[in-house]
């Protein structure tokens, strides 16, 4: 009998609509921060010429390469730590919090309705 009628889709609630908009904004912020961090890392990393200018022309090239490797490692560590602090420890948990509240609330309401309908 129920196969004859088309399934009625529930309209999203205000919490769901505003939650989806806010989640979209947070995701765009995260994507923007990823691009900004990558561009900043790419354009500020030490180059061979800058290390050679810093150490002088009389230094052995192997020392320049080792110094460059150490400076680039420190540079990557610095950017990775800031990225983890801002994005991975701050914004990603915020996204999961809002997504869980927005869509988990709907599931709880459905379960409560189905239990009350089953008891009748």
N, C-alpha and C positions, 0 to 999 in steps of 0.2 A: 504494500500500500504506500509506503513512504517513497518508493522508487518513482512514483508518478510525479511528485512535486519537485520542483527545483530547490536546491539547497539555498536557504536564506543566509546571507552573509551579514554578520553583525557590524553595525557602524562603529568606527573607532571612537573611544571616549576622548574627552578633553585631555586627560593625562597622557593617553597614548599619542595623540597628535602633537602635543607640546613636547613630550619625551622624544619622539622621532625627530622633531626639529632641533632640539637641543643636542641630541646624539649626532646628528648630521653636522652641526656646528663644531662640536668637539672633534669629530673625525677630520674635518677640514683644518682645524687648528693643528692637530697632530701631523697631518700630511705637510702643512706649511712649515712646521718646526723641523720635520725631517729634511725637507728641501733646504731650509735655511742653515741647518747644522752641516749638511753635506757641502753646500756651497762655501760656507765659512771655513770648514776644514780644508777644502780643496784649495782655496785661494790664500790661506795663511800658513800652509805647511812650509817648512824650511826647504830651500833648494840648495843644490850643490854650489851654485855661484854665491849665494848669501853666506853659506858656511865658510867657503874659501875666502871671501872678503872679510869675514869676521876673524878668521885665524891668521890671515896674511898669506902672501904668495910663497914664502919660503918654507912652508910646512909640507911634510910628506903627504902625497895624495891618499895614502892608506889611512893616515890620521884624519884627514878631511872626511873620508868615506865613513869611518867609524863614528866620528862626531855627528855626521849627518844621520846615520842610522839611529844613534842615541837620541838626537833631537826629534826625529820623526816619531820614534817610539813614545817619547814623553808627550809629544803633540797629540798623538792618537789617544793615549791614556787620558789626557786632560779632556778632550772632547767626548770620549766615551763615558767618562764619569759624569759630566754635566748632562749628557743626553739621558743616561740612566736615571739621574736624579729628577730631571724635569718631566720627561715623557714616560718612561717605563714605571717609575715609582709614583708619579703624580697623576698624569692624565689618563693612562690606560686603566688603572683601577677606578677612576671616576667614570669612565665610559661603561665599565662593567656594572658599576653601582647603579647608574641611571637605567641601563638596559634591563637589569634584573628587577628594578622597581617598576619600570614601565610595563614590561611584558609579564613579569611574574605575578603582578597584581591581578591581571586579567585571568590567569590560570587559577588563582585562588578563588576568584569570584565564580568562575565556571564550575569548579569543584564543589563549592558551597551550594550553588544552584542545583547541580545534579543530585547532590545528597538530599536536599529538601524536596526535590521532585520525586525522588525514589522513595521517600518516606510517606508520601501521600497516598 
